[in-house]
Amino acid sequence: MKLTQEYTLDIEGRFKYGMVLVLILILIVIARLYFLQVIKGSFYHFFSTENSIKATSIPAPRGVIFDRRGQVLVDNRPSFNIVVIPQYVVDPEKSLGSVSTLLGIPRAELDEIWKKRFKQPKYQPLIVKADVSLDDVALIKSRKNPWYDEMDRYDLRGVDVIVKYQRTYPESSIATHVLGYVREIDPKRLKKYDKLYPGKYNPGDMVGVRGLEERWDPTLRGEDGYEERIVNAVGREVDYEVIASELKRHPAVPGSSLQLTIDRDLQELAREMFGERKGAAVVIDVRTGAVLAMYSSPSYDLNKLAGPNGDDYWKQISGHPDKYLLNRATQGGYPPGSTYKIVTAMAALSEGVVTPEERITCGGAYV
């Protein structure tokens, strides 16, 4: 009987501690409910009425490329792209039809672009028209109704305008093969870069192709930032001061610039001297080994390649019999000609076959 009473008293003591623990947990739940319903009540009520937070990408400008004297060879300019974001498209048939009517894009072309949504996340924008004019931007913005009505002629839910940076070349053909160009990353290159630089490249990114743009792409590309914005059901931004401080923003980090040993004036001189002739010229500083000029003729226009009709221009030059894409300075194979006489003369002198004073006449061949 004594053992039973002591055991009961021990259990009663532990039970009190258990009651205290339960009470503390209840108070924590009450405090949390108070925080969510009273303090943050207006915050969550705002988002319960078809509003959400959208993370908008902030593109990073690519690094500028300078010549040895600090003259700009490659720069950036703002560019506007019309995009469709599959996540926000409610009626694809009507939305694509609206874009086709407003921008004059063939419907078959838009359908091919729309198929790409299966190969990427729904939030990833699909570019339907790149580097558009301000008139096209105004046309889309003015026709996009913030409160969609089924009676509206156009349905632009999911259609948006985003700002990118476009490469621009003050002298578009003097150093084409040295510089390379920038294009949208293809699946093969994306797979390769995913292994080399995990998480740094995404579908739709612009990457360097050929030349220095490709060789130094990880350095030139920088790091995109993002900012959170409040949008309503049709993707229109909504201003709400109460939660403005809650939104996150990470600024973009511009790419690093490059300064080359190439001299812009020498490149331009080489272009003028070649004219329409085919060939290549390389100028090297014999004291340092620095390449001061490397020009291949014929060249092509980098501004045309980077422009809105770049795909058509690419097809034109890639299959041309003059082989515009061939860098004759590094890829061409040519007989060395008389320049090789220096090598044979050095060999003959070192073997004592000839003397420094001896003269040999070459009439174009030597038997």
C-alpha positions as CSV (number, residue, x, y, z in Angstrom):
1,M,0.0,0.0,0.0
2,K,2.9,2.4,0.8
3,L,4.6,1.6,-2.5
4,T,1.4,2.3,-4.4
5,Q,0.9,5.7,-2.8
6,E,4.5,6.7,-3.5
7,Y,4.1,5.6,-7.1
8,T,0.9,7.6,-7.5
9,L,2.5,10.8,-6.0
10,D,5.4,10.4,-8.5
11,I,2.9,10.1,-11.4
12,E,1.0,13.2,-10.3
13,G,4.2,15.2,-10.3
14,R,5.1,14.2,-13.8
15,F,1.5,14.9,-14.9
16,K,1.9,18.5,-13.8
17,Y,4.9,19.0,-16.0
18,G,3.0,17.5,-18.9
19,M,0.2,19.9,-18.4
20,V,2.6,22.8,-18.4
21,L,4.2,21.6,-21.6
22,V,0.7,21.2,-23.3
23,L,-0.2,24.7,-22.1
24,I,3.0,26.2,-23.6
25,L,2.2,24.4,-27.0
26,I,-1.3,25.8,-27.0
27,L,0.0,29.3,-26.3
28,I,2.5,29.0,-29.2
29,V,-0.4,27.9,-31.5
30,I,-2.5,30.9,-30.3
31,A,0.3,33.3,-30.9
32,R,0.9,31.9,-34.3
33,L,-2.8,32.2,-35.2
34,Y,-2.8,35.8,-33.9
35,F,0.2,36.6,-36.1
36,L,-1.3,35.1,-39.2
37,Q,-4.9,36.4,-38.8
38,V,-4.4,39.7,-37.1
39,I,-0.9,41.1,-37.7
40,K,-0.5,39.5,-41.2
41,G,-4.2,39.2,-41.9
42,S,-4.3,42.0,-44.6
43,F,-1.3,40.5,-46.2
44,Y,-2.9,37.1,-46.8
45,H,-6.3,38.5,-47.6
46,F,-4.7,40.5,-50.4
47,F,-3.2,37.3,-51.9
48,S,-6.4,35.4,-51.5
49,T,-8.1,37.6,-54.1
50,E,-6.2,36.2,-57.0
51,N,-3.0,38.0,-56.5
52,S,0.4,36.4,-56.3
53,I,4.1,37.2,-56.1
54,K,6.0,36.9,-59.3
55,A,9.8,36.7,-59.5
56,T,10.9,38.9,-62.4
57,S,14.4,38.3,-63.9
58,I,16.8,41.3,-64.1
59,P,19.2,40.6,-67.0
60,A,22.9,41.2,-66.5
61,P,24.6,43.1,-69.2
62,R,27.5,41.3,-70.9
63,G,31.0,42.7,-70.4
64,V,32.2,45.2,-72.9
65,I,35.2,44.3,-75.2
66,F,37.9,46.9,-75.8
67,D,40.9,47.1,-78.1
68,R,44.4,47.7,-76.8
69,R,43.8,51.5,-76.8
70,G,40.4,51.3,-74.9
71,Q,38.3,51.7,-78.1
72,V,35.0,49.8,-77.9
73,L,34.7,46.8,-80.2
74,V,31.6,45.2,-78.6
75,D,29.0,47.0,-76.5
76,N,25.3,46.5,-75.3
77,R,22.0,48.2,-75.9
78,P,18.5,47.7,-74.5
79,S,16.3,45.3,-76.5
80,F,12.6,44.6,-76.1
81,N,11.2,41.1,-76.7
82,I,7.6,40.0,-76.9
83,V,7.2,36.8,-75.0
84,V,4.5,34.3,-74.0
85,I,4.7,32.7,-70.5
86,P,2.8,29.4,-70.6
87,Q,2.1,29.5,-66.9
88,Y,-0.3,32.5,-67.3
89,V,-1.9,31.6,-70.6
90,V,-5.6,30.6,-70.0
91,D,-6.8,30.3,-73.6
92,P,-3.9,29.4,-75.9
93,E,-6.0,29.5,-79.1
94,K,-7.3,33.0,-78.5
95,S,-4.0,34.3,-77.0
96,L,-1.9,33.1,-80.0
97,G,-4.5,34.4,-82.4
98,S,-4.3,37.8,-80.7
99,V,-0.5,37.9,-81.0
100,S,-0.7,36.9,-84.6
101,T,-3.2,39.6,-85.5
102,L,-1.5,42.4,-83.6
103,L,2.1,41.7,-84.6
104,G,1.5,40.1,-88.0
105,I,3.3,36.9,-87.2
106,P,2.0,33.8,-89.1
107,R,0.0,31.5,-86.9
108,A,2.0,28.4,-88.0
109,E,5.1,30.1,-86.8
110,L,3.5,30.8,-83.4
111,D,2.3,27.2,-83.1
112,E,5.9,26.0,-83.5
113,I,7.1,28.4,-80.8
114,W,4.2,27.2,-78.5
115,K,5.3,23.6,-78.9
116,K,8.6,24.5,-77.1
117,R,6.7,24.8,-73.8
118,F,7.0,21.0,-73.3
119,K,10.8,21.2,-73.3
120,Q,11.1,23.8,-70.5
121,P,9.4,24.9,-67.2
122,K,6.0,26.6,-67.6
123,Y,7.3,29.8,-66.1
124,Q,10.1,30.1,-68.7
125,P,9.1,32.8,-71.3
126,L,8.9,31.8,-75.0
127,I,10.2,34.6,-77.3
128,V,7.7,35.2,-80.1
129,K,9.3,38.3,-81.5
130,A,12.8,39.6,-80.6
131,D,14.2,43.1,-80.6
132,V,10.9,44.7,-81.5
133,S,10.2,48.4,-82.1
134,L,8.7,50.7,-79.5
135,D,5.5,50.7,-81.6
136,D,5.1,47.0,-81.1
137,V,5.7,47.4,-77.4
138,A,3.0,50.1,-77.2
139,L,0.6,48.0,-79.2
140,I,0.9,45.0,-76.8
141,K,0.8,47.2,-73.6
142,S,-2.3,49.2,-74.8
143,R,-4.2,46.1,-75.8
144,K,-3.6,44.2,-72.6
145,N,-6.6,44.6,-70.4
146,P,-5.8,44.3,-66.6
147,W,-9.3,42.9,-66.0
148,Y,-10.0,40.4,-68.7
149,D,-13.5,40.2,-70.1
150,E,-14.7,37.4,-72.4
151,M,-16.2,40.0,-74.7
152,D,-12.7,41.4,-75.3
153,R,-11.4,40.9,-78.8
154,Y,-7.9,40.1,-77.6
155,D,-6.7,37.8,-74.9
156,L,-3.1,38.7,-73.9
157,R,-3.0,36.9,-70.6
158,G,0.5,35.5,-70.4
159,V,1.8,37.8,-73.1
160,D,4.4,40.3,-71.9
161,V,7.3,42.5,-72.9
162,I,10.7,41.9,-71.3
163,V,13.9,43.9,-71.6
164,K,17.1,42.3,-72.6
165,Y,20.5,43.5,-73.6
166,Q,21.5,43.2,-77.2
167,R,25.1,43.1,-78.5
168,T,26.0,46.0,-80.7
169,Y,29.2,46.6,-82.7
170,P,30.4,50.1,-83.6
171,E,32.4,48.6,-86.4
172,S,30.5,45.5,-87.3
173,S,32.9,43.8,-89.8
174,I,36.5,44.7,-88.9
175,A,37.1,41.9,-86.3
176,T,34.2,39.5,-86.9
177,H,36.2,36.2,-86.7
178,V,38.1,37.3,-83.7
179,L,35.1,38.5,-81.7
180,G,32.5,35.9,-82.5
181,Y,28.8,36.5,-81.8
182,V,25.9,35.8,-79.4
183,R,22.9,33.5,-80.0
184,E,20.3,31.7,-78.0
185,I,21.8,28.6,-76.4
186,D,20.9,25.3,-78.2
187,P,20.1,22.0,-76.5
188,K,23.5,20.5,-77.3
189,R,25.5,23.4,-75.9
190,L,23.2,23.6,-72.9
191,K,23.8,20.0,-72.0
192,K,27.6,20.5,-72.3
193,Y,27.6,23.7,-70.2
194,D,25.4,22.0,-67.5
195,K,28.2,19.6,-66.8
196,L,30.9,22.3,-66.9
197,Y,29.0,25.1,-65.0
198,P,26.1,23.5,-63.1
199,G,23.1,25.9,-62.7
200,K,24.7,28.8,-64.6
201,Y,22.9,28.3,-67.9
202,N,19.2,28.0,-68.6
203,P,17.0,27.4,-71.7
204,G,16.6,30.7,-73.6
205,D,19.9,32.2,-72.4
206,M,22.1,34.1,-74.9
207,V,25.6,32.6,-75.1
208,G,28.8,33.4,-77.1
209,V,29.3,31.4,-80.2
210,R,32.8,31.4,-81.9
211,G,35.7,33.6,-81.2
212,L,36.2,35.5,-77.9
213,E,32.5,35.6,-77.1
214,E,32.5,31.8,-76.8
215,R,36.0,31.4,-75.2
216,W,35.2,34.0,-72.5
217,D,31.5,33.5,-72.2
218,P,31.5,32.5,-68.4
219,T,33.4,35.7,-67.7
220,L,31.5,38.0,-70.0
221,R,27.9,36.9,-69.2
222,G,27.7,38.1,-65.6
223,E,24.9,36.9,-63.3
224,D,21.2,37.7,-63.7
225,G,19.3,39.2,-60.7
226,Y,15.6,39.1,-59.8
227,E,13.0,41.1,-58.0
228,E,9.6,40.0,-56.6
229,R,6.5,41.8,-57.8
230,I,2.9,41.5,-57.0
231,V,0.7,40.6,-60.0
232,N,-3.0,40.0,-60.3
233,A,-4.7,37.1,-62.1
234,V,-3.9,38.5,-65.6
235,G,-0.2,39.1,-64.8
236,R,-0.7,42.9,-64.3
237,E,1.5,44.4,-61.6
238,V,-0.3,45.6,-58.5
239,D,1.0,48.3,-56.1
240,Y,0.5,47.4,-52.4
241,E,2.6,49.5,-50.0
242,V,1.8,47.4,-47.0
243,I,3.9,44.4,-48.2
244,A,6.4,46.3,-50.3
245,S,9.1,45.8,-47.7
246,E,8.4,42.1,-47.7
247,L,9.4,41.6,-51.4
248,K,13.0,40.5,-52.2
249,R,15.3,42.0,-54.8
250,H,18.7,40.7,-55.9
251,P,20.5,43.1,-58.3
252,A,22.1,41.8,-61.4
253,V,25.9,41.5,-61.6
254,P,27.3,42.8,-64.9
255,G,29.8,40.6,-66.7
256,S,33.5,41.4,-66.6
257,S,35.0,43.4,-69.6
258,L,37.9,42.3,-71.8
259,Q,40.7,44.4,-73.1
260,L,42.5,42.8,-76.1
261,T,45.9,43.3,-77.7
262,I,44.0,43.8,-81.0
263,D,44.3,47.3,-82.4
264,R,41.0,48.6,-83.9
265,D,42.8,50.9,-86.3
266,L,45.0,48.1,-87.7
267,Q,41.9,45.9,-88.1
268,E,40.2,48.6,-90.1
269,L,43.3,49.1,-92.2
270,A,43.4,45.4,-93.0
271,R,39.8,45.5,-94.1
272,E,40.4,48.4,-96.4
273,M,43.5,46.8,-98.0
274,F,41.7,43.5,-98.7
275,G,38.6,45.0,-100.1
276,E,36.7,42.2,-101.9
277,R,39.7,39.8,-102.1
278,K,39.9,36.6,-100.1
279,G,42.7,36.0,-97.6
280,A,44.0,36.8,-94.1
281,A,46.4,39.1,-92.3
282,V,48.0,38.7,-88.9
283,V,50.2,41.4,-87.3
284,I,52.3,40.4,-84.3
285,D,54.4,42.5,-81.9
286,V,57.8,40.7,-82.2
287,R,58.8,42.1,-78.8
288,T,56.0,40.6,-76.8
289,G,54.2,38.1,-79.2
290,A,50.9,40.1,-78.8
291,V,48.5,39.8,-81.7
292,L,47.9,43.3,-82.9
293,A,45.6,42.4,-85.8
294,M,43.9,39.3,-87.1
295,Y,41.7,39.9,-90.1
296,S,40.0,37.3,-92.4
297,S,38.4,38.2,-95.7
298,P,35.6,38.1,-96.7
299,S,34.0,39.1,-93.4
300,Y,30.3,39.4,-92.4
301,D,28.2,42.0,-90.5
302,L,27.8,41.2,-86.8
303,N,25.0,43.8,-86.3
304,K,22.9,42.1,-89.0
305,L,23.6,38.7,-87.3
306,A,22.5,40.1,-83.9
307,G,19.4,41.9,-85.3
308,P,15.8,40.8,-85.6
309,N,16.5,39.1,-88.9
310,G,19.6,37.3,-87.7
311,D,18.3,33.8,-88.5
312,D,17.8,34.7,-92.2
313,Y,21.2,36.4,-92.4
314,W,22.8,33.3,-90.8
315,K,21.3,31.1,-93.4
316,Q,22.6,33.4,-96.1
317,I,26.2,33.4,-95.0
318,S,26.5,29.9,-93.6
319,G,25.9,28.3,-97.0
320,H,27.6,30.9,-99.2
321,P,30.3,29.5,-101.5
322,D,32.7,32.3,-100.3
323,K,32.7,30.7,-96.9
324,Y,32.1,33.8,-94.8
325,L,32.4,31.9,-91.5
326,L,35.8,30.5,-92.2
327,N,38.6,32.2,-90.3
328,R,41.3,32.1,-92.9
329,A,43.9,33.3,-90.4
330,T,43.5,30.2,-88.2
331,Q,41.6,27.6,-90.2
332,G,42.9,28.2,-93.7
333,G,45.7,26.0,-95.2
334,Y,48.0,27.8,-97.6
335,P,51.5,27.1,-99.1
336,P,54.1,29.1,-97.2
337,G,55.7,30.3,-100.4
338,S,58.9,32.5,-100.1
339,T,58.3,33.1,-96.3
340,Y,59.7,29.6,-95.8
341,K,63.1,30.7,-97.3
342,I,64.0,32.0,-93.9
343,V,63.8,28.4,-92.5
344,T,65.8,26.8,-95.3
345,A,68.5,29.6,-95.2
346,M,68.9,29.1,-91.4
347,A,69.2,25.3,-91.9
348,A,71.8,25.8,-94.7
349,L,73.9,28.2,-92.6
350,S,73.9,26.0,-89.6
351,E,75.0,23.0,-91.7
352,G,77.8,25.0,-93.4
353,V,76.3,24.3,-96.8
354,V,76.4,28.1,-97.6
355,T,78.2,31.1,-96.2
356,P,76.6,34.4,-95.1
357,E,78.1,36.2,-98.1
358,E,76.9,33.7,-100.7
359,R,74.1,34.7,-103.0
360,I,71.6,32.3,-104.5
361,T,69.1,33.3,-107.2
362,C,65.7,31.8,-107.2
363,G,63.7,31.9,-110.4
364,G,60.6,30.4,-108.8
365,A,62.0,26.9,-108.5
366,Y,65.2,25.2,-107.3
367,V,66.3,21.8,-108.5
